[in-house]
């Protein structure tokens, strides 16, 4: 019997239908914490928002959180990870608790601007980027400054150079 053949009292709403066919694969992301930079692309690309970012500037922590009940194990998070450090694995339903609370799957300390102290990036991201653009043992990009302080610093350098010449 097709959906069109059902009588009007046998019909279900689109929302109910989608709940029925939604994948119940109890997937769970596993992150290689040595490779992860905390870029958050997995959270941006997650269609169900099962992955989220929690940033606490009071505690200087950055976390990637996972909500089991929202995950449909589509694998988009796995494909969007530029470091290839996220893997979606099957999890037995009886192993999950209630599935309602978010669990921390990645945590790092935040780096701060050395001038104004606003939170910037996860420290693992800074380390990774510094190693990628290290030139003659000096970074060409000041990762320890926020965009505003970076501009002010650059402006001051240019003014000093103009005064010298």
Buried (B, 14 or more C-beta within 10 A) or exposed (E): EEEEEEEEEEEEEEEEEEEEEEEEBBBBBBBEEEEBBBBBBBBEBBEBEBBBBEBEEEEBBBBBBBBBEBBBBBBBBBEBBEBEBBBBEEBEEEEBEEBEEBBEBBBBEBBBBEBEEEBBBBBBBBBBBBEEEEEEEEBEEBBBBBEEBBEBEEEEEEEEEEEEE
